[in-house]
Amino acid sequence: MATKADILVRFGKRVRELRTERGYSQEAFADACELDRTYVGGIERGERNLALRNIERIAETLGISLAELMEGL
């Protein structure tokens, strides 16, 4: 079974991958999600355990469903 850190790191890598594919800088993405840039940086490094509301904000900003965001994790 994966540890908590493992899922946080995998989720962060997924967010970074999707963000860069869509051409967002970290700062522009954070603004679009209405989150602090340092918080988004922490997510992408696997240092943050996100609330569901913030996961939903990220998915909406990326223009994908929650299921698509979690794909491959």
Secondary structure, DSSP 8 states (H G I E B T S, - for coil): ---HHHHHHHHHHHHHHHHHHTT--HHHHHHHHT--HHHHHHHHTT-----HHHHHHHHHHHT--HHHHHTT-
